[in-house]
Amino acid sequence: MHEADRHDLIRVHGARENNLKDVSIEIPKRRLSVFTGVSGSGKSSLVFDTIAAESQRMINETYSTFVQGFLPTLGRPDVDVLEGLTTAIIVDQQRMGSDPRSTVGTATDANAMLRILFSRLGRPHVGSPQAFSFNIASISGAGAVTTTKGGQEVKERRTFSVTGGMCPRCEGRGAVTDFDLTELYDAEKSLNEGAISIPGYSMEGWFGRIFRGCGFFDPDKPIKKYTRKELNDLLYKEPTKIKIEGINLTYAGLVPNIQKSMLSKDIDALQPHIRAFVERVVTFTTCPECDGTRLSAAARSSKINGVSIADCCAMQISDLAEWVGGLDEPSVAPLLTSLRHTLESFVEIGLGYLSLDRPSGTLSGGEAQRTKMIRHLGSALTDVTYVFDEPSIGLHPHDIQRMNDLLKQLRDKGNTVLVVEHKPEMITIADHVVDLGPRAGTEGGQVMFEGTVAGLRKSGTLTGRHLDDRATLKPDVRKSDRSLSIRNATTHNLRDVSVDLPLGVLVVVTGVAGSGKSSLIHGSLAKKEGVVSVDQTPIRGSRRSSPATYTGLLEPIRKAFAKANGVKPALFSANSEGACPNCNGAGVTYIDLGVMAGVANTCEVCEGKRFDASVLDYKFGGKDISEVLAMPVAEAVTFFADGDAKTPAAHKILTHLAEVGLGYVSIGQPLTTLSGGERQRLKLATHMGDKGGVYVLDEPTTGLHLADVEQLLGLLDRLVDAGKSVIVIEHHQAVMAHADWIIDLGPGAGHDGGRIVFEGTPRDLIADRSTLTGQHLADYVKD
């Protein structure tokens, strides 16, 4: 064997990132390795925060100092030795950019290839590829240019023009906005009396300074008495440079300000109170000029075989792939081959139901992850480490087989594939399995098993014992005598669907990815009164956020401490007056090393407790605030239940956290250290106290280990037994088998779906076996 071929292992020794306990493992290269274990056992800490993070950090160090200044600074993971690393490409579940101009086509380069195709073959010819881009505006200009010729300065008149494809009316957004001005201000009041009702536009801050000093209107005059010019300046004036008290500032009207600060972002990415304001004030309507295509009339007029680029982007990708396959033009043969391959990759990966004009911010986490995969399937790179975070999310059992084939395809090209996964169908294709545990949080972080799938089955670990679990059907299902009606739903691909959802029981809505489940439930039901919707949007949080701050638990705790000690509640917040003065309540101090990665050290003054020493003198129930925040949820439930520390408000929130299976999480633990599954359950816990009678859960098994699904089913039963109606959008067969009523959409995805193919009990679905779901559920359930 050649010496260079001996490096066939990735060696990790002494990994201690997050909850890992001195983990040492060897991972074979050019193989498919799956990492399993309960949610919070340390899988992501090992794969993402140690192996992938160190690989990315070392690649970043190869760039020049200038380039490194623009890259995120990554600290070295807490590990003794990492050997045999290769370039890591992370394909995670982060939602794709929420820029309203970003679409599936622009995110995957399919649009770029289509633009070149139409610039070459489209008739009439309207210009270069940028003439078909909805992100480039058409501009022209003329003027005098001074040049030097033969030592003489010569003035010449020059003209220029750029032909872009952007629709001039909607500026390439596909929708125009209309403002309800009565929601922006109270015409009876003056500005100084607080007439403006836009979030963040307070007369006490910078806006007040600008409005009072700009001189365009009188801030003491009621807005209803403004002249036409004054009102126009308040609402629509374009950004104008002004000077107030010697400071250079920019004044802009309320509408341009809102368009820049709020409407330039995807509405779902806004903070809840700002999103509510935008939905109340702004009406979005399809642009009448381009009919929502985002493109100019010239770009839409150029056609190939009677089809415009707008028609291509609106087609379902599987249909577009067929259309491109029918084109035969030798002059652009390489381009057609590349475009065909990209479009066929969409179909292969199970996303053939999307269209290229679909805004990328509307894709689910699973769809976004698979869209990112498209780029790598055709890549010429080999000997790369691909890291996947639960690629089975959002996939019906029928689609998982397809994903397995794609992962094997990446491996067979000579790449190392690392997958964090819970689904048995994906674990069984592994060449190498690493099982972490035994439990979650502080009780996890150890390697329980390393080896083959056959070895895992015999190992006796929690994953090994549950790997061949099969659900059983309930002997009796609950009956319902009332229902919630959805009538003539046509959102996205739904075909005039009408359905009655039984209330007071557990309803599961299922179907292949793209069949219309979310369109039916979120599009028709989620906004109704009394409906509590827990969707897939990720919860964001900084190092300063914790389960205590996110759930509102810290509020009753602070008040209880303040009341017991006769002081202000603000003292018991590490983000307020009680913060350690040295680290400002962060618990760590950061040393900036310029172009090198900064170093975080535990604060020497508070020893990581985050509070000022004087605050820790105040006790409640015999403990100080730092000791209370360090408690796991299970311990805190008992602590606040009775005795001196009895606090009903805190106990209620903690009970919800324990019920969703987060008993092991410390209540003051930073949100950044929680796994995806833990964050999803934290979100569910915050909604459990809501007053609604109907709960809509979108794939609650996301990030859950096989052993945890049982606990989730118990929680769903408790919600139903408490008089709630629970509607679950789910692919997991154990949840389907546990349902009282199943609604199956399909039969396929996109325009092949959008219909209800079955309604009834799980037992009837298995007996029927006419749908894909019925066939897979029948194979899964014990006889």
KEVEX-399830 format. One record per residue (C-alpha): x, y, z; residue number from 1. Coordinates in steps of 0.001 Angstrom, whole numbers, padded with zeros to 6 digits. Each point is the difference from the previous one (the first is absolute). Example, Ala and Ser with C-alpha at 12.3 -4.5 7.8 and 13.67 -1.06 7.14 Angstrom:
BEGIN
        X        Y        Z  num
   012300  -004500   007800    1
   001370   003440  -000660    2
END
This chain:
BEGIN
        X        Y        Z  num
   000000   000000   000000    1
   001230   003482  -000871    2
   000721   002142   003068    3
  -002557   002613  -001159    4
  -002797  -002615   000031    5
   000430  -000787   003681    6
  -001906   003133   001107    7
  -003432  -001544  -000172    8
  -001403   001035   003412    9
  -001210   003213   001619   10
   001336  -000205   003569   11
  -001629   001953   002825   12
   001635  -000143   003447   13
  -001175   001781   003144   14
  -003017   001939  -001365   15
  -001658   002070   002718   16
  -002174   002444  -001983   17
  -003324   000786   001798   18
  -001012  -003209   001871   19
   002579  -002397  -001558   20
   001967  -001874   002650   21
   003521  -000475  -001361   22
  -001270  -001867  -003089   23
   002521  -001918  -002143   24
  -001088  -001723  -003243   25
   001345  -001015  -003406   26
  -002251   000558  -003044   27
   000782  -001809  -003283   28
   000451   002260  -003036   29
  -001880  -000535  -003297   30
  -002770  -001762   001929   31
  -003504   000933   001180   32
   000033   000537   003782   33
  -003213   000623   001943   34
  -000019   001636   003458   35
  -002936  -000965   002219   36
  -001138   000566   003576   37
  -002810   001763   001869   38
  -000614   003690  -000675   39
   002642   001948   001946   40
   002446  -002927   000346   41
   002825   001878  -001772   42
  -000314  -001080  -003662   43
   000055   003550  -001381   44
   002728   001007   002466   45
   002239  -002756  -001389   46
  -000813   000238  -003720   47
  -000740   003701  -000542   48
   001670   001825   002894   49
   003188  -002098   000041   50
   000798  -001773  -003319   51
  -001681   002373  -002506   52
   000848   003156   001994   53
   003735  -000821   000159   54
   000072  -000849  -003718   55
  -001608   003346  -000880   56
   002285   001914   002385   57
   003121  -001516  -001572   58
  -001236   000777  -003533   59
  -000716   003611   001021   60
   003591   000306   001274   61
   001324  -000723  -003508   62
  -001476   003282  -001302   63
   001850   003298   000114   64
  -000315   002165   003115   65
  -002111   002450  -002022   66
  -002547  -002695  -001001   67
  -000060  -001462   003530   68
  -001226   003382   001233   69
  -003275  -000586  -001879   70
  -000483  -003611   001180   71
  -001619  -001010   003294   72
   002620  -000561   002682   73
  -000186  -003601   001154   74
   001569  -001054   003284   75
   001913  -003274   000217   76
  -002287  -002778   001342   77
   000778  -001393   003442   78
   001806  -003177  -001158   79
   003490  -001411   000558   80
   000722  -001566  -003413   81
  -001750   000104  -003388   82
   001785  -001872  -002798   83
  -000879  -000967  -003554   84
  -002515   002797  -000581   85
  -001113   000806  -003539   86
  -001900   003012  -001314   87
  -003441  -000018   001655   88
  -003128   001094  -001838   89
  -002918   000498   002389   90
  -003483  -000617  -001400   91
  -002154   001117   002925   92
  -003651   000867   000567   93
   000458   003743   000238   94
  -002774   001687  -001933   95
   001259   001576  -003202   96
   000423   003775  -000209   97
  -003219   001864   000642   98
   000768   002700  -002577   99
  -003226   000534  -002012  100
   002098  -000018  -003199  101
   001385  -003484   000666  102
  -001802  -002884  -001736  103
   000676  -003724  -000465  104
   001371   000858  -003455  105
   002445   002688   001158  106
   001152  -002151   002961  107
   001010  -002950  -002221  108
   001341   001749  -003157  109
  -002828  -001505  -002081  110
  -001222   003552  -000736  111
   003471   001077  -001164  112
   000087  -002845  -002548  113
  -003551   000750  -001185  114
   000913   003686  -000517  115
   002971  -000952  -002211  116
  -002212  -002442  -001916  117
  -002636   002668  -000755  118
   002622   002628  -000923  119
   001317  -002444  -002648  120
  -003183  -001658  -001299  121
  -002864   002330   000995  122
  -001884   001810  -002798  123
  -000245   002947  -000276  124
   003527   000541   001341  125
  -000233   002552   002852  126
   003562   000080   001306  127
   002635  -001742   002081  128
  -000808  -002383   002908  129
  -000511   002970   002355  130
  -002991   001061  -002145  131
  -001756  -003044   001522  132
   001011   000691   003631  133
  -002669   001415   002316  134
   002800   001322   002265  135
   001448   002377  -002627  136
  -001832   003211  -000899  137
   000141   001611  -003456  138
   001835   003329   000186  139
   001404   002441  -002533  140
   001893   003268   000206  141
   002028   002589  -001899  142
   002599   002592   000915  143
   003368   001594  -000676  144
   003129  -002025   000696  145
   003457   001599   000222  146
   002836  -002088  -001493  147
   003636   000726  -000791  148
   001078  -000420  -003627  149
   003508   000927  -001163  150
   000654   001922   003169  151
  -003186   002056  -000448  152
  -003149  -000202   002113  153
  -002933  -000704  -002294  154
  -003696   000047   000952  155
  -002172  -002594  -001726  156
  -003699  -000743   000241  157
  -000724  -003604   000950  158
  -003220  -001944   000421  159
  -000511  -003326   001675  160
  -002857  -002400   000629  161
  -000476  -003208   001977  162
  -002879  -002271  -000962  163
  -001215  -001931   003046  164
  -002996  -002273   000442  165
  -001425   001620   003152  166
  -003665   000990  -000076  167
   000056   003803   000547  168
  -003277   000029   001967  169
   000820  -002547   002754  170
   003825   000217  -000321  171
   000315  -003741  -000487  172
  -001967  -001008   003100  173
  -003113  -001292  -001765  174
  -002283   001811   002466  175
  -000871   003641   000602  176
  -000745   001460   003407  177
  -002817   002268   001092  178
   000128   001817   003363  179
  -002907   000640   002359  180
   001073   003493   001093  181
  -002433   000086   002938  182
   002115  -002747   001636  183
   003218   002067  -000350  184
  -001109   003039   001970  185
  -002846   001572   001977  186
  -001028   003103  -001993  187
  -001532   001636   003110  188
   003384   000202   001778  189
   003247   001857  -000716  190
   003322  -001827  -000311  191
   001042   001182   003476  192
  -003231  -001446   001400  193
   000943  -003455  -001365  194
  -001988  -000040  -003245  195
   002217  -002625  -001667  196
  -000992  -003600   000812  197
   002839  -001859  -001780  198
   002006  -002363   002299  199
   003317   001607   000964  200
  -000913   003513  -001207  201
   000124   001746   003353  202
   000363   003792   000338  203
   002439  -000655   002872  204
   002643  -001555  -002272  205
   001771   000868  -003245  206
  -003229   000233  -001986  207
  -001279   002713   002351  208
   003228   001928  -000473  209
  -000277  -000275  -003799  210
  -003722   000916  -000156  211
   000460   003030   002268  212
   003132   001282  -001739  213
  -000724  -000691  -003677  214
  -002105   003158  -000506  215
  -002350  -001628  -002527  216
  -003045   000279   002325  217
  -001056   001249   003441  218
   000275  -002854   002577  219
  -002560   001781   002266  220
  -002726   000270  -002672  221
  -002614  -002798  -000273  222
   000619  -002055  -003155  223
  -003536   000671  -001311  224
   000957   003704  -000338  225
   003109  -000685  -002131  226
   000149   001513  -003473  227
   000226  -002411  -002963  228
   003784   000617  -000229  229
   000557  -000561   003747  230
  -001962  -003271  -000083  231
   001907  -001120  -003100  232
   003324   000763   001743  233
  -001086  -001954   003102  234
  -001159  -003032  -001997  235
   001865  -000234  -003295  236
   003114   002225  -000066  237
   002986  -001839  -001482  238
   003184  -000250   002176  239
   001403   003526   000413  240
   003197   001112   001778  241
  -000664   002428   002878  242
   002070   001506   002827  243
  -001369   000123   003555  244
   002040   001487   002872  245
   003156  -000368  -002101  246
  -000623  -003714  -000723  247
  -000455  -001257  -003592  248
  -003177  -002114  -000199  249
  -002317  -001395  -002669  250
  -003721   000711  -000031  251
  -002414  -002292  -001852  252
  -003810  -000144  -000011  253
  -001855  -002651   002006  254
  -000882  -002154  -003052  255
   003591  -000189  -001458  256
   001254  -000732   003552  257
  -002451  -002894   000442  258
   000826  -001350  -003466  259
   003722   000020   000798  260
  -000075  -001299   003591  261
  -002972  -002403  -000060  262
  -001148  -000866  -003525  263
   003490  -000757  -001366  264
   000019  -003105   002232  265
  -002116  -003113  -000198  266
  -003092   000547   002159  267
   000537  -003307   001843  268
   003485   001106   001090  269
  -001311   003089   001823  270
  -000501   000199   003765  271
  -003588  -000948   000983  272
  -001135   003537   000959  273
   001459   001505  -003215  274
  -001531  -002806  -002103  275
  -003409   000721   001604  276
   000427   003714  -000830  277
   000958  -000726  -003647  278
  -002940  -002398  -000458  279
  -002334   002657   001419  280
   001335   002959  -001995  281
   001203  -001386  -003319  282
  -002061  -001763  -002649  283
   002011  -002112  -002436  284
  -001628  -000444  -003409  285
   001327  -001714  -003121  286
   001684   002553  -002270  287
  -002549   000842  -002739  288
   002727   000846  -002526  289
   002015  -003256   000067  290
  -002745  -002223   001490  291
   002349  -001110   002786  292
   002748  -001276  -002338  293
   002411   002802   001133  294
   001140   000449  -003630  295
  -000299   002904  -002445  296
  -002262  -000192  -003077  297
   003049  -000333  -002289  298
   001365  -003005   001953  299
  -003425  -001665  -000142  300
  -000361   000633  -003736  301
   003062  -002088  -000973  302
  -000972  -003662  -000466  303
   001417  -003406  -000905  304
  -002576  -002241  -001716  305
  -002739   002316   001292  306
   001171  -000186   003644  307
   001399   003067   001863  308
   002497  -000050   002880  309
  -002876   000999   002338  310
  -001951  -003077  -001145  311
   003077  -002191   000650  312
   000464   001313   003543  313
  -003699  -000513   000800  314
   000026  -003630  -001226  315
   000335  -002863   002445  316
   003705  -001000  -000199  317
  -000840  -003553  -001128  318
  -001923   001507  -002971  319
   002788   002500  -000714  320
   002570  -002836  -000083  321
  -002163  -001724  -002638  322
  -000257   003237  -002060  323
   003771   000630   000125  324
   000555  -003666  -000945  325
  -001960   000609  -003205  326
   002276   002865  -001145  327
   002637  -000924  -002555  328
   002371   002823  -000901  329
   003669  -000902  -000668  330
   001192   003585   000571  331
  -000921  -000205   003721  332
   000349  -003783   000513  333
   002339   000187   003077  334
  -002330   002546   001654  335
  -003071  -002189  -000623  336
   001817  -003043   001444  337
   000901   001923   003167  338
  -003516   001454   000385  339
  -001595  -003435  -000534  340
   002269  -001512   002652  341
  -000933   002709   002552  342
  -003744  -000370  -000638  343
   000167  -003818   000070  344
   001864   000239   003328  345
  -003036   001847   001423  346
  -002256  -002835  -001147  347
   002414  -002673   001333  348
   000167   001633   003398  349
  -003809   000169   000251  350
  -000415   003730  -000677  351
  -001451  -000286  -003507  352
  -003232   001541   001325  353
   001608   003419   000619  354
   000218   002771  -002610  355
   003042   002228  -000623  356
  -001965   003160   000891  357
  -000853  -001302   003504  358
   001466   002486   002583  359
   002812  -001806   001838  360
  -001171   001370   003377  361
  -003197  -002096  -000315  362
   001853  -003339  -000122  363
  -000149  -002211   003094  364
   003230  -001009   001784  365
   000023  -003400  -001754  366
  -000695   001531  -003427  367
   002757   002587   000513  368
   002464  -002741   000960  369
  -000817  -002036  -003109  370
   000203   003100  -002232  371
   003539   000595   001316  372
   000802  -003642  -000855  373
  -000704   000704  -003711  374
   003270   001946  -000254  375
   002055  -002869   001386  376
  -001485  -002825  -002057  377
   001599   001295  -003202  378
   003217   001167   001678  379
   003336  -001188  -001410  380
   001515   000048   003517  381
   000911  -003303   001647  382
   001594  -000941   003324  383
  -002216   002564   001700  384
  -001802  -000480   003330  385
  -003722   000663  -000397  386
  -001818   000639   003281  387
  -003804  -000390   000076  388
  -002377   000973   002793  389
  -002991  -002376  -000020  390
  -000550  -000125  -003785  391
  -003188  -002063   000557  392
  -001864   003000   001470  393
  -003169   000769  -001930  394
   000266  -003251  -001968  395
  -002727  -002611  -000344  396
   001283  -003618   000379  397
  -000421  -000267  -003782  398
   002487   002886  -000534  399
   002576  -001229   002548  400
   001101  -002834  -002331  401
   000828   002624  -002615  402
   002045   002028   002495  403
   001900  -003159   001008  404
   000969  -000556  -003638  405
   001309   003572  -000269  406
   002121  -000331   003153  407
   001489  -003243  -001352  408
   000639   001759  -003329  409
   002022   002713   001796  410
   001960  -002670   001911  411
   000696  -002069  -003130  412
   001624   003025  -001645  413
   002732  -000344   002639  414
  -001356   002332   002681  415
  -000375  -000377   003761  416
  -003659   000424   000974  417
  -000888   000770   003637  418
  -003722  -000032   000859  419
  -001719   000939   003261  420
  -003227  -002020  -000097  421
  -002791  -001675   002030  422
  -002013  -001874  -002650  423
   000669  -003790  -000039  424
  -000331  -000065  -003822  425
   003026   002298  -000266  426
   002027  -001556   002833  427
  -000159  -003431  -001681  428
   001883   001174  -003149  429
   003049   001104   002031  430
   003434  -001550  -000494  431
   000942   001238   003491  432
  -002206   001031   002950  433
   000950   002149   003001  434
  -002607  -000043   002794  435
   000247   002735   002650  436
  -001723   000084   003376  437
  -001012  -001531   002291  438
  -002445   002862   000482  439
  -000150   003722  -000777  440
   001710   003124   001331  441
   002346  -000602   002918  442
  -000971  -003700  -000021  443
   001216  -000374  -003602  444
   003155   000819  -001935  445
   001505  -003520   000015  446
   000504  -002500  -002819  447
  -002234  -002960   000814  448
   000726  -001988  -003164  449
   002180   000182  -003104  450
  -000189  -002539  -002818  451
  -002418  -001558  -002496  452
  -003819   000101  -000040  453
  -000095  -003732   000869  454
   002236   000728   003003  455
  -002273   002882   001074  456
  -003026  -002345   000046  457
   001803  -002339   002416  458
   001618   002768   002072  459
  -002831   000528   002499  460
   000282   003817  -000238  461
  -003159   002112  -000021  462
   000218   000397  -003804  463
   000802  -003696  -000504  464
  -003015  -001083   002048  465
  -002382   002336  -001845  466
   001397  -000448  -003533  467
  -002498  -002709  -000939  468
  -002929   001580   001871  469
  -003289  -000382  -001770  470
  -003167   001827   000936  471
  -003237  -001722   000919  472
  -003437   001277  -000898  473
  -002196   001143   002883  474
  -002775  -002527   000724  475
  -002543   002845   000246  476
   000135   003441  -001567  477
  -001736   003065   001424  478
  -003222   001048  -001695  479
  -000910   003605  -000788  480
  -003424   001618  -000254  481
   001127   003441  -001211  482
   002355   001228  -002693  483
   001825   002979  -001470  484
  -000740   000614  -003677  485
   002377   001045  -002764  486
  -001801   000841  -003234  487
   001316   000396  -003573  488
   003678   000426   000969  489
   002165   000943  -003016  490
   003268   001178   001648  491
   003043  -000978  -002128  492
  -000736  -003421  -001567  493
  -003290  -000813   001820  494
  -002810  -001001  -002376  495
  -003097   001618   001504  496
   000313  -002145   003147  497
  -002835  -000219   002527  498
   000440  -002025   003178  499
  -001443  -000310   003520  500
   002635  -000335   002749  501
  -001420  -001869   003042  502
   000404   001920   003281  503
   000889  -001409   003416  504
   002157  -002780  -001503  505
   003542  -000501  -001359  506
  -000037   000702  -003762  507
   003082  -000721  -002142  508
   000336   001664  -003422  509
   002504  -001849  -002189  510
   001101  -000520  -003600  511
   003201   000109  -002074  512
   002174   003156   000135  513
  -001677   002689  -002119  514
  -003466  -001590   000035  515
  -001607   003080   001606  516
  -000139  -000824   003747  517
   001420   003327   001225  518
  -001964   001935  -002642  519
  -003222  -001561   001287  520
   000597   000431   003725  521
   002135   003168   000248  522
  -001688   001644  -002987  523
  -003589  -000601   001135  524
   000060  -000699   003726  525
   002940   001614   001797  526
  -001427   003545  -000050  527
  -003434  -000970   001392  528
  -000925   001137   003505  529
   000786  -002478   002770  530
   002640  -001830  -002078  531
   003490  -000256   001532  532
   002548  -000713  -002733  533
   003478  -001364   000797  534
   001763   000075  -003363  535
   003520  -000810  -001231  536
   001457   003527   000163  537
   003200  -000199   002046  538
   000230   001925   003275  539
   002889   002410   000043  540
   001935   000920   003071  541
   003353   001488   000990  542
   002407  -001230   002684  543
  -002024   002134   002441  544
  -003291  -001806  -000769  545
  -000934  -003098   001990  546
  -003078  -002193   000566  547
  -000765   002264   002991  548
  -000047   003199  -002106  549
  -001662  -001583  -003074  550
  -002939  -001530   001881  551
  -000540   002989   002316  552
   001009  -002148   002996  553
   002589   002544   001188  554
  -002695   002622   000670  555
  -001778  -001787   002929  556
   003377  -001197   001343  557
   001390   003556   000069  558
  -003156   001327   001641  559
   000103  -002773   002634  560
   003654   000813   000827  561
  -000763   003748   000114  562
  -003029  -000460   002277  563
   001860  -002335   002386  564
   002925   002431   000340  565
  -001760   003374  -000318  566
   002027   001149  -003021  567
  -000579   000736  -003727  568
  -000670  -002923  -002418  569
   002544   001488  -002460  570
   002811  -001117   002335  571
  -000740  -003637  -000838  572
   000530   000354  -003752  573
   003465  -000577  -001481  574
  -001051   002304  -002863  575
  -000902   002881   002328  576
   001103   001520   003308  577
   001144  -003278   001584  578
   002620  -000734  -002672  579
   003619  -000608   000970  580
   001811   003284  -000852  581
   003039  -001828  -001403  582
  -001733  -002192  -002632  583
  -003280   002017  -000248  584
  -001981  -003117   000923  585
   001374  -002205  -002793  586
   001880  -002338   002392  587
   003027   000099  -002323  588
   002432   002692  -001130  589
   001164   000221  -003608  590
   003551   000808  -001005  591
   000152   001361  -003552  592
   003195  -001206  -001694  593
  -000405   002065  -003180  594
  -000036  -002215  -003088  595
   000280  -003177   002093  596
  -003057  -001584   001598  597
  -000960   001678   003260  598
   000332  -001906   003282  599
  -002802  -000345   002566  600
   001004  -000468   003642  601
  -002264  -000620   003001  602
  -000366   003309   001840  603
   002440   000098   002953  604
  -002198   002301   002076  605
  -003339  -001887  -000062  606
   001506  -003417  -000951  607
  -002554  -000377  -002801  608
  -003006   000646   002279  609
  -000810   003229  -001980  610
  -001194   001951   003090  611
   001598   002652   002183  612
   001251  -001433   003324  613
  -002403   002191   002027  614
  -003006  -001529  -001827  615
   001050  -003524   001026  616
  -000446   000977   003666  617
  -003770   000048  -000520  618
  -001580  -003432   000521  619
  -003356  -001522  -000826  620
  -000879  -003460   001300  621
   003603  -000262   001246  622
   001553   000532  -003468  623
   001407   003018  -001857  624
  -001103   000931  -003553  625
   003029  -001631  -001720  626
  -000690  -003320   001797  627
  -003660   000117  -001067  628
   000916   000668  -003679  629
   002488  -002897   000074  630
  -002745  -002466   001020  631
  -001278  -002528  -002545  632
  -003731   000407  -000759  633
  -000898  -003215   001916  634
   001670   001288   003201  635
  -001516   003495  -000422  636
  -003528  -001508  -000280  637
   000391  -001476   003495  638
   001732   003137   001376  639
  -002822   002397  -001003  640
  -002828  -002428   000832  641
  -000338   000589   003740  642
   001743   001187   003183  643
   001740   003386   000287  644
   000660   000118  -003740  645
  -003577  -000690  -001128  646
  -000613   002068  -003163  647
  -003075  -001205  -001962  648
   000739   002131  -003122  649
   003534  -001433  -000329  650
  -001158  -003531   000861  651
  -002597   000046  -002789  652
   002563   000918  -002714  653
   002507  -002556   001344  654
  -002670  -002723  -000087  655
  -000554   000697  -003715  656
   003775  -000253  -000601  657
   000148  -003338   001828  658
  -003028  -001324  -001923  659
   001687   000566  -003376  660
   003043  -001997   001180  661
   002406   002822   000911  662
   000407  -001007   003652  663
   003787  -000312  -000398  664
   000573   003532  -001418  665
   001293   002685   002404  666
  -002426   002921   000086  667
   002837   002524  -000417  668
   001826  -001883  -002788  669
   000727   002206  -003080  670
  -002409  -000699  -002896  671
   003001  -000238  -002344  672
   000973  -003303   001672  673
  -003400  -001670  -000568  674
  -000452  -002431  -002890  675
  -002664   000473  -002710  676
  -002326  -002573   001591  677
   000336   001650   003408  678
  -000847   003417  -001434  679
  -003099  -001401  -001734  680
  -001228  -001504   003300  681
   000804   003241   001855  682
  -002262   001792  -002486  683
  -002743  -002584   000588  684
   000297   000491   003777  685
  -000529   003786  -000321  686
  -003254  -000593  -001901  687
  -001376  -002606   002406  688
  -001372   002684   002293  689
  -001763   001812  -002876  690
  -003753   000362   000182  691
  -000810  -001587  -003389  692
  -002091  -003138  -000291  693
   001656  -001323  -003189  694
   003731  -000785  -000150  695
   001696  -000272  -003406  696
   003447  -001652   000205  697
   002305  -000131  -003037  698
   002199  -003111   000174  699
   000524  -000079   003793  700
   002225  -003123  -000351  701
   002732   002151  -001623  702
   003256  -000662   001838  703
  -001559  -002669   002227  704
   001657  -003338   000730  705
  -002049  -003187  -000409  706
  -000222  -000267   003798  707
  -001326   003577   000317  708
  -002853  -000487  -002506  709
  -001824  -002085   002614  710
   000149   002916   002438  711
  -001306   002368  -002707  712
  -002967  -002313  -000655  713
  -000763   000052   003737  714
   000056   003825  -000092  715
  -002377   000104  -003004  716
  -002369  -002368   001833  717
   000068   002207   003111  718
  -000864   003067  -002105  719
  -002961  -001808  -001598  720
  -001177  -001417   003357  721
   000088   003550   001399  722
  -002649   000978  -002557  723
   002262   001424  -002719  724
  -000165  -000889  -003691  725
   003421  -000951  -001418  726
   000764   000082  -003735  727
   003483  -001286  -000902  728
   001723   000304  -003398  729
   002287  -003034   000143  730
   001873  -002715  -001950  731
   001080  -002145   002952  732
  -001839  -003347  -000168  733
  -000192  -000351   003793  734
  -002007   003246   000191  735
  -002221  -001087  -002915  736
  -000720  -003335   001694  737
  -000929   001837   003232  738
  -002498   002341  -001714  739
  -003747  -000109   000479  740
  -000568   001329  -003518  741
   002319   000272  -003031  742
  -000285   002324  -002982  743
   002339  -001023  -002840  744
   000790   002441  -002832  745
   001438  -000873  -003386  746
   000229  -002158  -001954  747
   003271   001687  -001043  748
   001705   003387   000469  749
  -000612   003387  -001664  750
  -002636  -000140  -002735  751
  -000171  -003781   000527  752
  -001215   000626   003558  753
  -002294   002471   001696  754
  -002895  -002456   000451  755
  -001220  -002014   002980  756
   000608  -003656  -000809  757
  -001126  -001470   003335  758
  -001928   000969   003139  759
  -000589  -002441   002857  760
   001608  -001960   002825  761
   003568  -001429  -000223  762
  -001478  -003520  -000063  763
  -002129   000873  -003046  764
   003014   001597  -001734  765
   002048  -003204   000427  766
  -002897  -002162  -001171  767
  -000506   002282  -003016  768
   003705   000053  -001063  769
  -000954   002098  -003045  770
   002327   002905   000893  771
   003781   000191   000430  772
  -000497   000865   003679  773
  -002266  -003036   000500  774
   002585  -002350  -001549  775
   002888   001342   002132  776
  -002083   000056   003190  777
  -001120  -003600  -000593  778
   003655  -001072  -000326  779
   000930   001884   003182  780
  -002787  -001029   002386  781
   000209  -003251   001973  782
  -002554  -002599  -001053  783
END
